[in-house]
Amino acid sequence: MEATIEVTGLRKRFGQVTALDGMSFTVTPGRVTGLVGPGGAGKSTAMRVILGLDVPDEGRALVGGRPYRALRRPLCHVGALLDAGALQPGRTGRDHLLWLARSHGLPARRADEVIERAGLGAKARRRAGRYSPAVRQRLGLAAALIGDPPVLLLDEPFTGLDAGGVAWLRGLLRELAGEGRAVLVSSPLMSELEDTAGHVIVVGRGAVVADAAVAELVEAASRGRVALRTPAREEAMTALAHAGATVAVTGPDTLTVAGLAAERVTALLGRRKVPFSGVAAHRATLEEAYMELTRQAAQPGAGS
Ligand SMILES: Nc1ncnc2c1ncn2[C@@H]1O[C@H](COP(=O)(O)OP(=O)(O)OP(=O)(O)O)[C@@H](O)[C@H]1O
């Protein structure tokens, strides 16, 4: 099966709420794709539609060229982590995985293989009702991997993990993509996906705001901005704002200037005798790129 997810023109309303407003994107194999957006942007609904759990009012979602509901042995095509809380409390994690394996005609050894891969260890033999959120998350990942699927959909998989767990999961996601799988990971925080996702789909109000390589987003957010270091921050801000620049404070003696080229910034400050010790091209962080995109999307009329 082809390792792709294709979402085309999805629309979904829940009463008065528009959860999906014409969302379209494609997830390709061999890389981690982030699905990022603020709470309520439609990330979970999009994932639920892809998995056939919600029916869209319009549009369609295909996994490997087929609707999810048309897949036989779906766990062998798509692994999903949606709600890691949905477990039978009296059953051990390993029993849960054995049951999943059996339901798909998979050998019992798959349960032990994914226990190993998800780093569950001895905890897999304890009752799931006693699991911490982090262990539940690992069991959810193990379940997603049981059918060795070429496509993975993980809804906020970093939730509940400590710093060590986050680092471990980032490594695992990169590994899974490196094996040629299509890996879609949702998150409300761009920072969680830094160094993990090569590509991000930014969503806001049920639609795609940006769909680009991480490097491109950072590049676009950096363009035309100047980082300035000055001991006279207030004076510099006044002079630059007078000249029409937009100035943001980034530290006790640092500013980011938009709307004026570096040469004009130095000339202007020189003329006004405002001291400064450095002017350089500003390098945006991925978080800044994201904030800018979601700010634009939140403005009335944006994107229409
Ligand atoms: N079953 C439902 N019934 C009513 N409203 C719903 C339902 N599912 C989602 N919504 C609404 O649809 C919108 C999109 O929700 P969704 O959960 O897809 O967003 P999200 O981007 O995943 O956000 P979060 O990170 O908070 O989960 C929200 O306004 C939400 O309240």
The ligand as an SDF file (V2000), in Angstrom:
LIG
                    3D

 31 33  0  0  0  0  0  0  0  0999 V2000
  -18.1170   16.0040   18.6650 N   0  0  0  0  0  0  0  0  0  0  0  0
  -18.1250   17.3200   18.6780 C   0  0  0  0  0  0  0  0  0  0  0  0
  -19.2390   18.0130   18.9820 N   0  0  0  0  0  0  0  0  0  0  0  0
  -19.2610   19.3480   18.9890 C   0  0  0  0  0  0  0  0  0  0  0  0
  -18.1950   20.1320   18.6970 N   0  0  0  0  0  0  0  0  0  0  0  0
  -17.0600   19.5140   18.3870 C   0  0  0  0  0  0  0  0  0  0  0  0
  -16.9410   18.0750   18.3680 C   0  0  0  0  0  0  0  0  0  0  0  0
  -15.6770   17.7450   18.0110 N   0  0  0  0  0  0  0  0  0  0  0  0
  -15.0340   18.9090   17.8330 C   0  0  0  0  0  0  0  0  0  0  0  0
  -15.8360   19.9660   18.0500 N   0  0  0  0  0  0  0  0  0  0  0  0
  -15.4860   21.3980   17.9230 C   0  0  0  0  0  0  0  0  0  0  0  0
  -14.8410   21.5490   16.6700 O   0  0  0  0  0  0  0  0  0  0  0  0
  -13.7390   22.4770   16.7670 C   0  0  0  0  0  0  0  0  0  0  0  0
  -12.4610   21.7840   16.3340 C   0  0  0  0  0  0  0  0  0  0  0  0
  -12.1110   20.8360   17.3360 O   0  0  0  0  0  0  0  0  0  0  0  0
  -10.8310   19.8910   17.2580 P   0  0  0  0  0  0  0  0  0  0  0  0
  -10.8590   19.0210   18.4780 O   0  0  0  0  0  0  0  0  0  0  0  0
  -10.7950   19.2270   15.9350 O   0  0  0  0  0  0  0  0  0  0  0  0
   -9.6440   20.9320   17.3360 O   0  0  0  0  0  0  0  0  0  0  0  0
   -8.1220   20.6650   17.6990 P   0  0  0  0  0  0  0  0  0  0  0  0
   -7.3410   21.5330   16.7540 O   0  0  0  0  0  0  0  0  0  0  0  0
   -7.8200   19.2290   17.7160 O   0  0  0  0  0  0  0  0  0  0  0  0
   -8.0220   21.2860   19.1340 O   0  0  0  0  0  0  0  0  0  0  0  0
   -7.4550   20.6490   20.4910 P   0  0  0  0  0  0  0  0  0  0  0  0
   -5.9740   20.7390   20.3880 O   0  0  0  0  0  0  0  0  0  0  0  0
   -8.0290   21.5590   21.5300 O   0  0  0  0  0  0  0  0  0  0  0  0
   -8.0030   19.2420   20.5500 O   0  0  0  0  0  0  0  0  0  0  0  0
  -13.7340   22.9490   18.2160 C   0  0  0  0  0  0  0  0  0  0  0  0
  -14.4430   24.1600   18.2810 O   0  0  0  0  0  0  0  0  0  0  0  0
  -14.4690   21.8490   18.9660 C   0  0  0  0  0  0  0  0  0  0  0  0
  -15.0940   22.3560   20.1130 O   0  0  0  0  0  0  0  0  0  0  0  0
  1  2  1  0
  2  3  1  0
  2  7  2  0
  3  4  2  0
  4  5  1  0
  5  6  2  0
  6  7  1  0
  6 10  1  0
  7  8  1  0
  8  9  2  0
  9 10  1  0
 10 11  1  0
 11 12  1  0
 11 30  1  0
 12 13  1  0
 13 14  1  0
 13 28  1  0
 14 15  1  0
 15 16  1  0
 16 17  2  0
 16 18  1  0
 16 19  1  0
 19 20  1  0
 20 21  2  0
 20 22  1  0
 20 23  1  0
 23 24  1  0
 24 25  2  0
 24 26  1  0
 24 27  1  0
 28 29  1  0
 28 30  1  0
 30 31  1  0
M  END
$$$$
